């Protein structure tokens, strides 16, 4: 058999093409390998940075004073021997909460949370001592510790309704004192600053606005004609005015309202804080989710089936009059968080968290009953994030995650 010693020239292009294809396939496989390594490296980096961010939040919740170690460049090194644990951190007050932004040094991994106070106080009900016992009637219960007047508690009746709840065990009752517990003066100063902030523009019907929390100065807008309806505001936005009425068609997320008079209309849903110099009315079936809250310096009214998750604070500044209610909480309304009421309060329904009441009066068509609470439940809950209000709150807890 004869073997051809010469290869035809026409075979050469085929060999070159096949060789090029093989090289492309090999390079493609190498690229896929490199891509897998790149994705794995990025995943490991992201996971490690998220772990550092979570560690900082854990440290901050237990020791809020750690922010004092943050330099002017906003940098904080979590572990002294690990350069990759350097984080960029900003802490800004937002109403009665704090906005804490934490990001990796390169800025690729970020987290923003709204922080409140940790619930160290196990008191379900604190009632100031006015030299008289407190009377409980109807289905009234205190589940948790109670701080009551020195003359104790009377399980009595209001008109024809007798006490039908469970009596408070003597071991869970302590003496309250004649004043409410101390609050942090820095918080009232911050609220004063909110009341004096100037508007930079207007918000009107049909507008949809958004501003990232903790990034730069807040957007401050005045309400056109006092009505907030068919509009949306999300993030670091302050809405001001003399009178503000929030319609149920309005969508507010993490915004702040500031006015002399505020009314939240029936059926409104949202997440926001409202600060009123004079009076604040919450309508029927209103629901404000964590982290929300309402604050007034004169009068607060919670109508039927209203639910406030966060805080209800009446920091009444005048002279207490037992014949005029500064705070009225209906029987079917509900508060989860802090309930702090100076002045005269008519309280019913369920409050989960901490309640601090200066004086309770129950009003009927026939008159009023001083130092009497009727059909109310006060339940302590250790897992709630409270507003930054009480002087005794020295720890932090996550109230809401923005991202």
N, C-alpha and C positions, 0 to 999 in steps of 0.2 A: 504494500500500500504506500502510495506517495503522499507525503505531507507537504502542504504548500508552505513555503518559507516566506512568502510575502503576503502581507495583509493589505487588502484594498484600502485606498485612501478614503473611500466613502464610509468606512467604519469609524473613523476618527471623530466626526461630529457626534455620533451616537454615544461614544465613550465619554466625550466632554460633557454632554447633556446629562448622562447618568451620574457622572461624578459630581456635577454641580447640584443635582437633585439630592444626592446623598449628603453633601455638605450642608445644604439647607435644612434637611431633616435633622442632622446632628446638631446644628446650631439652634434649631427650634427646640429640641429636647433640652439642650443646655439652658436656653432661655426660660423654659418652663421650670427647670430646676432652680434657677436663680430667682424667678418670680415667687416660687413657693418659699424659698428662704427669706425673700423680702417680706412677704405677707406674714410669715412666722415671726420675723424680727419685729415688724410693726405691731403685731398682736401682743407679743411679749412686752414691748415698750408701753403700749396702751394699758395693758393689764397691770403692769408695775406702777404706772403713774396713777391709775385709778385707786390702786391700793394705798399709795401715799396720800391721795386726796381724802379717802375714807379715814385714814389714820389721823389726818389733821382734824377732821370734823369730830372724831371721837375725842381727841385731845382737847379741842375747843369746848365741847359740851361739858367736860369734867373740870376744865380750868380755863374759863374765858379770859383770864388775865394774860394768857399766852400771847394775845395780840400785842402786848407791850413790847414783845421781842421782835416784832416786825419792823424792819428798817424803813427809811424814807423811800427806798426804791420798791417797797411793797414785797420784798423777797423774804422768805422764811425757809431755813434749812431744817428739815424734820429730824434727820439723823446727822450727827456731827461728822461721822466718818464716811458719809455717802453723798457725793456731790450730786448724784442724780435724784436726790430727795429734795432738791430746792424747788419751792413752789412760789407762785405769785398770788398774793392774797389781798383782798380789799374787804373791809367791814364798814358798812354804812347803815345808819339808822333809817328805818322806814316806818313812820307812825310809831306804834308801840312794839315793833319787832326790829330785827336786824337782818340786813341782806348781806350774806357772806358769799363772795365769789372766790373760788379757788381754781387755779389753772396750773398746768405744767409750765416749765420755764419757756418752752418753745411755743406755748399757747395752743397746741393741738388737742390737748385733753383738758376740758373745762367742766366745772360744776357750779351751779348757783342754787343756794338754799335760803329760805326765810327761816330765821331762828327765833325761838321764843325762850322763855325761862323754864327750867326743869321744876317739876312739882315736888319740892322738898317738904312743904307744909302739908301735914296729914289732916288738917282741920277741914271738915265738911261745912261747918257753920260757926261763924264768929258773930256774937251779938253783944254790942256794947252794954256796959253796966250803967244804968241810970238810977240806981237805988231801988229798983223794982224787979220782981221776977218776970220771966217771959212765960206767956201762956201759949200752949200748943193745943189746937182743936182740929176736929175733922181728921182726915187721913194724912196726918203730918208725920214724917219720919226723918231721922238723921242717921245716915249710914256712914260712920267714920267718927273722928274726934269732934267734940263740940266745946267751944269756949263760950260760957254763958255768965250772966250776972251772979254775984255772990249769993243772992237770995234764991238762986236755982230756977227750976222750971215747974210750972203748974200744968197738969194735964186736965184741962177744963172743958168748957163748952162755949159756943158762940150761938146765941139764940137757942134753938132747939137741937143743935148739932153738938154731940159730945166727941171727945177725943176717941179715935178708933184705930190709931196707928200703934206702933211698938214703942214702948218707953225706952229712953236712952239709958244704957247701963251706967251706973255711977262711976265706974272705972274709966269711962270715956268722956267724962265731963271735967273741964278745967275752968278756972276763973278767967274772964276775958279782960276786965279793966274798963275804965270809963271812956276810952278813946279807941278808935280803930288802929290797927297796926300801922307802923310807919311805912311811908312810900318813899321811893327814891326821887329826890327833888330834881334830878337831871331830866327825868321823864316829863315833869310838868314844864320845865324850861323848853324842852323840845316841842311840846304842844303849843306853847306861847309863840314859838317861832313859826309854827304852821299857820296860826291865826293871822300872822302879819306878813305872810309871803305874798308878793305882788304878782298879779296875772300877767302873762306875756302874750296872750292871744285869747281866742274864743273857741268854744266847742258848741256845735249846733246840731240840729236834727240831720241824720243821714251820714254823719262823719264816722270814720273808723280809724283810730289812732293806736300806735304801738310805740313803746319806748323801753329799751332793755333796762332791767333793774341793775342798779349798782354801777352803771357806766355813765359818768358825767353828771351834770346837773339835771334835776327833774324837769319835766315839761309842766308848766303851770298855766292852766286855762280857766277862763271865767265862763259861766253858764249863760247862754243867751236866753233871756226871758224867764230864767229860773227853772226851766224844764229840761230834764235829761230824758229824751225818748228817741227811739229808733237810731241809737248810736252805739258805738263800742269804744272802749278805752282799756288798753292792756299794758301793764308794766309801770314804770316810774312816772306816773302822771298824777298831778294834783289838780283837782277841780274845785274852784272856789266860787263864792257868791254870797249874797245876803240871805236869800232863800233858795234852797235846792229841793226839787221834788224829783225823785227817781222813778221813772215809769218801768213797768214790767218788761217793756220792749227793749230796754237798755241792757247792754252786756258789759259789765265791769269786772276786770280780773286784775287783782293786786293793785288797784288804784286807790287813791285817797280823796275823800270829800271833806271840804272845810267850809262851814257857813254858820250864820247865826241860827237859822232854823233849817232843819233837814227832815223831810218826810220820804220814807221808803214805801212805795205804793204796794197794794195787795198783789201777791203772787210773784214778786221780784225774786230772781235768783242771781247769785254772783259770789265773788270773792273780793271784798273790799273793806276798807276802814272808813268810818264816818265820824267827824269831830264837829260838834255843835257848841257854840257859845251859850245858847239859850235852851232850845228844846229840840228833841229828836223823837220822831214817831215812827214806829215800825208797824206796818200794816199786817193784815191777815195773810197767812200762808207764805210769808216771806221766809226764804232760806238763804243764809249766808254761810258758806263753808269755810273750813280752816284754810289759811289764817285770816280771819275777819275780826271785826269788832266795832262797837259803837261807844262813843264817849260824849258826855254832855256836862255842862256846869250848872244846870238848873233842873231840867225835867226830861225824863225818858218814859216812853210808853211802849210796851210790847203787846200787840193785839193777839187774837186767837190763832193758835197753830204756828206762830212765828218761831223760827229756830235760828239761834245765833251760835255759831261755832267759833270761839275765840275769846271774846270778852264783852262784858256790859259794865261800863264804869260811869257812875254819876258822881262827879267830883263837885258836889253842891257847895257853893261858896257863901251862901247867905245864912241867915239865922233860921234854925229849924222850927217849923210850925207843925205840930201834930195834927192839925185839922186840914192840912194841904199835903197831898202826896207828891213827892218829887219823882218817885219811881213807881210805876205801876206795871206789874208783870201778871198777865192773865193766867188762868188756871191751865189752859192747854198750850201755853208757850213753853219753850225749852231753851235752856242755856247750857252749853258745854264749854267749860273753861273757867274764867274768873268772873265772879259777880261781886262788884264793889259798889256799895251804895251809901253815900252820905245823905243827910236829911231824913225825910220821912218816906218809908217804903211800904207799899202793899205788895206782898210777894205770894204767889201761888205757883202751882205746877212744879216741874222737875228742874233742878239745877245740878249738873254733874261737874264736879271740880271743887273749887274753893269759893265760899260765899262769905262776904264781910258786910254786915248790915249794922248801920248806926242805930236806927230805931224803926220798928215795924208797927204799922197801924192798919187795922182792917176796917174798910169803909162799907157801910150798908145804907139802905134807904132810910133806916131809922136813926142812923148816927154812926159813930166810929168807936173802935175798941183799940186802946193804946197797948203797946207791948204784947200784941197778939199775932200769931201766924196761923193761918187756916189753910188746910189742904195743900201743903207744900212738901216736897221731898228734896233733901240735900244729901247728895251722894259723893263721897270722895273717890277720885279716880287717879291712880299714880302715873298713868301714861299720857297725860295731857300736856301739851306745850302751852304754857301760859304767856300772857303779854309781859313785857318788861315794865312792871309797875311797882310791885312790892319790893321794899328794901331788903327783905330776907331772901329773895331769889338770887342765889349766887352761882347757879349753873345754867346750862343751856340745853335746849332740846329742839330737834327739827320740827318746825310747824308746817312747812310746805316745801316741796321741791319744784323749782322752776325748770331746771334741766340738769 
